[in-house]
Amino acid sequence: MGNPDQRLLQIFDAVYKTCSVSRAAELLEIGQPAVSVALGKLREHFSDPLFVRTSGGMAPTPLAEELVQPIRHALDALEGAFGRRSVFDPATSARRFRICMTDITHLVLLPRLWGALRAAAPGVSIDIASLDDSAGRQLESGEADLAVGFIPGLEAGFYQQALFRQHYVCLASADHPRIRGGLTLAQFEAEGHAAFRATGTGHQIIEQEIARQGIKRRIVLDIPNFLGAAFVVERTDLLMTVPRRLGELLRGRGDFSILPVPFTLPEYTVKQHWHERFHHDPGNRWLRGLIASLMSEAGGQVSPAA
């Protein structure tokens, strides 16, 4: 057997990204039997199973782990030499995209995104993953197409596009027994607070600024996601500091009051992020353009991560 051709290398990369023969077929928009046949040829060429079935999907063998970076470099070089000829037609595509996002983004973005997808790309599917410390690795490997949120730690090799500026407000029950029409710093410090500490929400800004200003915040309820905390706040006298867009969304669905934070908190920018390997991928480019059109306040500029 001669050297594997470009298509075989693309299939290897897709199986590595997805840990699945069926998902690799969806990603490449080819039949699952074609992926299986290609894997057979690759296994014969390398005299190695390359990927084996496990409870977590198709796991790479040690040889496959050694091959993945050279294969990706080869694919990048071929695409650079001959130009990317693939196209993406949203009206006919059956591609499945994977987006890392926070619980907050689920509420703010997903309903609008789903409506836009059904209108423009009825065959496209979306997988949602949590936005956590693995987001950069998932973007680089191709396991995820985009990550949406506040991710200041991404380094060189990633692109980003600003979507909107975010600032914080305080959320309280509409019938809070002591807070009516406004919130003073003394009240902020005296009341009990609910808090959530999800990655990608900018909550570090709150923690750092409160500590810097020497403000007291008595956290009596700590929950890993905002939904549980928000609806506890609705039925108790606890306060919660949340992004403004979330506060406005919750106010329309529950008995909440939105109050200005009684001290200065810096704003932060919610962005969408992707790896440079997929910067020119037509499907990735289409999806991020759709999200920007739905969420961007002023047509955010694309730039490499600092």
C-alpha positions as CSV (number, residue, x, y, z in Angstrom):
1,M,0.0,0.0,0.0
2,G,1.3,3.5,-0.9
3,N,1.1,6.5,1.3
4,P,-2.3,7.4,2.7
5,D,-4.1,10.1,0.7
6,Q,-5.5,13.3,2.0
7,R,-9.1,11.9,2.5
8,L,-7.8,9.1,4.7
9,L,-5.9,11.6,6.8
10,Q,-9.0,13.8,7.1
11,I,-11.0,10.7,8.3
12,F,-8.3,9.9,10.9
13,D,-8.4,13.4,12.2
14,A,-12.2,13.4,12.4
15,V,-12.3,10.1,14.3
16,Y,-9.7,11.4,16.7
17,K,-11.7,14.6,17.2
18,T,-15.0,13.0,17.8
19,C,-14.1,9.6,19.3
20,S,-16.8,8.2,17.1
21,V,-17.1,6.7,13.6
22,S,-20.7,7.9,13.3
23,R,-19.9,11.5,14.4
24,A,-16.8,11.6,12.2
25,A,-19.1,10.7,9.3
26,E,-21.5,13.5,10.2
27,L,-18.6,15.9,10.5
28,L,-17.2,15.1,7.1
29,E,-20.7,14.7,5.6
30,I,-20.0,11.2,4.3
31,G,-21.5,7.8,4.9
32,Q,-20.5,5.8,8.0
33,P,-19.4,2.8,5.9
34,A,-16.9,5.1,4.1
35,V,-15.3,6.0,7.4
36,S,-15.1,2.3,8.4
37,V,-13.5,1.4,5.1
38,A,-11.0,4.2,5.5
39,L,-10.1,3.1,9.0
40,G,-9.5,-0.4,7.7
41,K,-7.0,1.0,5.2
42,L,-5.3,3.1,7.8
43,R,-5.0,0.2,10.2
44,E,-3.5,-2.0,7.4
45,H,-1.0,0.8,6.5
46,F,0.2,1.4,10.0
47,S,-0.2,-2.2,11.2
48,D,-2.0,-0.9,14.3
49,P,-5.7,-0.7,15.3
50,L,-5.3,3.1,15.8
51,F,-8.7,3.4,17.6
52,V,-10.3,0.9,19.9
53,R,-13.8,0.9,21.3
54,T,-14.2,1.9,25.0
55,S,-17.0,3.0,27.2
56,G,-16.1,6.5,26.3
57,G,-16.0,6.0,22.5
58,M,-13.2,5.2,20.1
59,A,-10.1,5.8,22.0
60,P,-6.7,6.3,20.2
61,T,-3.9,3.9,20.6
62,P,-0.4,5.2,21.6
63,L,0.6,5.2,17.9
64,A,-2.5,7.2,17.0
65,E,-1.6,9.7,19.7
66,E,1.9,10.0,18.1
67,L,0.4,10.4,14.6
68,V,-2.2,13.0,15.3
69,Q,0.0,16.1,15.2
70,P,2.0,15.1,12.2
71,I,-1.2,14.3,10.3
72,R,-2.7,17.7,11.3
73,H,0.4,19.5,10.1
74,A,0.2,17.6,6.8
75,L,-3.5,18.5,6.4
76,D,-2.8,22.1,7.1
77,A,0.1,22.2,4.6
78,L,-2.0,20.6,1.9
79,E,-4.8,23.1,2.5
80,G,-2.4,25.9,2.4
81,A,-0.8,24.6,-0.8
82,F,-3.9,23.8,-2.8
83,G,-6.5,26.1,-1.2
84,R,-9.5,25.0,0.7
85,R,-12.1,23.9,-1.9
86,S,-14.8,22.6,0.5
87,V,-18.1,24.5,0.7
88,F,-20.8,24.7,3.3
89,D,-24.4,25.0,2.3
90,P,-26.5,25.6,5.4
91,A,-29.7,24.8,3.6
92,T,-28.6,21.2,2.8
93,S,-26.0,20.5,5.4
94,A,-26.5,17.8,8.1
95,R,-23.4,18.9,10.1
96,R,-23.4,18.7,13.9
97,F,-21.7,21.6,15.6
98,R,-20.4,21.6,19.2
99,I,-20.4,24.8,21.2
100,C,-19.0,25.4,24.7
101,M,-21.0,27.9,26.6
102,T,-22.2,28.8,30.1
103,D,-25.6,28.1,31.7
104,I,-26.3,31.8,31.3
105,T,-25.6,31.7,27.5
106,H,-28.0,28.8,27.2
107,L,-30.8,31.1,28.2
108,V,-29.6,34.2,26.4
109,L,-28.4,32.7,23.1
110,L,-29.9,29.3,22.5
111,P,-33.6,30.2,21.8
112,R,-32.6,32.8,19.2
113,L,-29.9,30.5,17.7
114,W,-32.3,27.6,17.4
115,G,-34.9,29.7,15.7
116,A,-32.3,31.0,13.2
117,L,-31.0,27.5,12.5
118,R,-34.5,26.1,11.8
119,A,-35.0,28.9,9.3
120,A,-31.7,28.8,7.5
121,A,-30.2,25.3,8.2
122,P,-32.9,22.8,9.1
123,G,-30.6,19.8,8.9
124,V,-27.9,21.2,11.2
125,S,-27.7,19.9,14.7
126,I,-26.0,21.5,17.8
127,D,-24.3,19.8,20.8
128,I,-23.8,22.0,23.8
129,A,-20.9,21.5,26.2
130,S,-20.1,23.2,29.5
131,L,-17.6,26.1,29.2
132,D,-14.8,24.9,31.5
133,D,-11.0,24.7,31.7
134,S,-11.0,22.2,28.8
135,A,-12.5,24.6,26.3
136,G,-9.1,25.6,24.8
137,R,-8.1,21.9,24.3
138,Q,-11.5,21.1,22.7
139,L,-11.2,24.0,20.3
140,E,-7.7,23.1,19.3
141,S,-8.6,19.4,18.7
142,G,-11.8,20.1,16.9
143,E,-14.0,18.5,19.5
144,A,-15.7,21.9,19.8
145,D,-16.3,24.4,17.0
146,L,-16.8,27.5,19.2
147,A,-16.7,28.7,22.8
148,V,-18.9,31.6,23.9
149,G,-18.3,33.4,27.1
150,F,-15.6,35.2,29.1
151,I,-12.3,33.3,28.6
152,P,-9.4,35.6,29.3
153,G,-6.9,32.8,29.5
154,L,-6.8,31.7,25.9
155,E,-3.4,32.3,24.4
156,A,-1.9,32.5,20.9
157,G,-3.4,30.1,18.4
158,F,-7.0,31.3,19.0
159,Y,-9.2,33.9,17.4
160,Q,-11.9,35.8,19.2
161,Q,-14.7,38.2,18.3
162,A,-16.4,40.5,20.8
163,L,-20.2,40.1,21.0
164,F,-21.3,42.4,23.7
165,R,-20.3,44.3,26.8
166,Q,-21.7,42.9,30.1
167,H,-22.0,44.5,33.5
168,Y,-23.5,43.3,36.8
169,V,-26.7,44.0,38.6
170,C,-28.2,42.8,41.9
171,L,-31.2,40.5,41.9
172,A,-33.7,40.4,44.7
173,S,-37.1,39.0,45.3
174,A,-39.8,41.5,44.2
175,D,-41.3,41.3,47.7
176,H,-38.0,41.5,49.6
177,P,-38.9,42.6,53.2
178,R,-36.2,45.2,53.5
179,I,-35.2,46.3,50.0
180,R,-37.5,48.5,48.1
181,G,-36.6,50.6,45.1
182,G,-32.9,50.7,45.6
183,L,-29.9,49.1,47.3
184,T,-27.3,50.8,49.5
185,L,-23.8,49.6,50.2
186,A,-24.8,49.1,53.8
187,Q,-27.7,46.9,52.8
188,F,-25.5,45.0,50.3
189,E,-23.1,44.2,53.2
190,A,-25.9,43.4,55.7
191,E,-28.0,41.0,53.6
192,G,-27.2,37.3,52.9
193,H,-26.1,36.5,49.3
194,A,-26.5,33.5,47.0
195,A,-23.6,32.9,44.7
196,F,-22.7,30.7,41.7
197,R,-19.2,30.2,40.5
198,A,-19.4,29.0,36.9
199,T,-16.4,29.2,34.6
200,G,-16.8,31.7,31.7
201,T,-19.2,34.1,33.5
202,G,-16.7,36.7,34.7
203,H,-17.5,36.0,38.3
204,Q,-13.8,36.4,39.0
205,I,-14.3,40.2,38.4
206,I,-16.8,40.3,41.3
207,E,-14.5,38.4,43.7
208,Q,-11.5,40.5,42.8
209,E,-13.2,43.9,42.9
210,I,-15.0,43.2,46.2
211,A,-11.7,42.2,47.8
212,R,-9.9,45.2,46.3
213,Q,-12.5,47.6,47.7
214,G,-12.7,45.9,51.1
215,I,-16.5,45.3,50.7
216,K,-18.1,42.6,52.8
217,R,-20.4,40.1,51.1
218,R,-21.9,37.4,53.3
219,I,-22.4,34.4,51.0
220,V,-24.8,31.9,52.7
221,L,-25.7,29.9,49.7
222,D,-23.2,28.7,47.2
223,I,-24.6,26.8,44.1
224,P,-22.6,25.6,41.1
225,N,-25.2,26.9,38.6
226,F,-27.1,30.1,38.4
227,L,-30.6,28.6,37.8
228,G,-30.8,27.0,41.2
229,A,-29.6,30.1,43.0
230,A,-31.8,32.5,41.0
231,F,-35.0,30.8,41.9
232,V,-34.1,30.4,45.5
233,V,-33.6,34.2,45.5
234,E,-37.1,34.6,44.1
235,R,-38.6,32.9,47.2
236,T,-36.2,34.1,49.9
237,D,-34.6,37.4,51.2
238,L,-31.2,36.5,49.6
239,L,-29.5,38.8,47.1
240,M,-27.5,37.6,44.0
241,T,-25.1,39.6,41.8
242,V,-25.7,38.5,38.1
243,P,-24.9,39.7,34.6
244,R,-27.4,42.3,33.4
245,R,-28.8,40.3,30.4
246,L,-29.5,37.4,32.7
247,G,-31.2,39.6,35.2
248,E,-33.5,41.1,32.5
249,L,-34.3,37.6,31.3
250,L,-35.2,36.3,34.8
251,R,-37.3,39.4,35.6
252,G,-39.6,38.5,32.7
253,R,-40.0,35.0,34.1
254,G,-40.3,35.5,37.9
255,D,-40.9,37.9,40.7
256,F,-37.6,39.6,40.7
257,S,-36.3,43.1,41.2
258,I,-33.2,44.3,39.4
259,L,-31.1,46.8,41.3
260,P,-27.9,48.6,40.5
261,V,-24.8,47.3,42.3
262,P,-24.1,49.9,45.0
263,F,-20.4,50.2,44.1
264,T,-18.3,50.2,40.9
265,L,-17.7,47.0,39.1
266,P,-15.8,46.9,35.8
267,E,-17.6,45.6,32.7
268,Y,-16.3,42.7,30.7
269,T,-16.7,41.5,27.2
270,V,-18.5,38.3,26.2
271,K,-16.7,36.8,23.1
272,Q,-16.9,33.9,20.8
273,H,-13.6,32.0,20.4
274,W,-12.2,29.4,17.9
275,H,-8.9,27.9,17.0
276,E,-6.8,29.1,14.1
277,R,-6.9,25.6,12.6
278,F,-10.6,26.2,11.8
279,H,-10.5,29.9,11.0
280,H,-11.2,29.2,7.3
281,D,-13.5,26.3,7.7
282,P,-16.7,27.3,5.8
283,G,-19.0,25.7,8.3
284,N,-17.3,27.3,11.3
285,R,-17.2,30.6,9.6
286,W,-20.9,30.4,8.9
287,L,-21.8,29.5,12.4
288,R,-19.8,32.2,14.1
289,G,-21.3,34.7,11.6
290,L,-24.8,33.6,12.6
291,I,-24.0,34.0,16.3
292,A,-22.4,37.4,15.7
293,S,-25.5,38.6,13.9
294,L,-27.7,37.5,16.7
295,M,-25.6,38.7,19.6
296,S,-23.2,41.4,18.5
297,E,-23.9,44.9,19.7
298,A,-21.8,46.6,17.1
299,G,-20.3,44.1,14.7
300,G,-17.4,43.1,16.9
301,Q,-14.0,42.8,15.1
302,V,-12.3,39.5,14.8
303,S,-8.8,39.4,16.2
304,P,-6.2,36.8,17.3
305,A,-6.1,36.2,21.0
306,A,-3.3,38.2,22.8
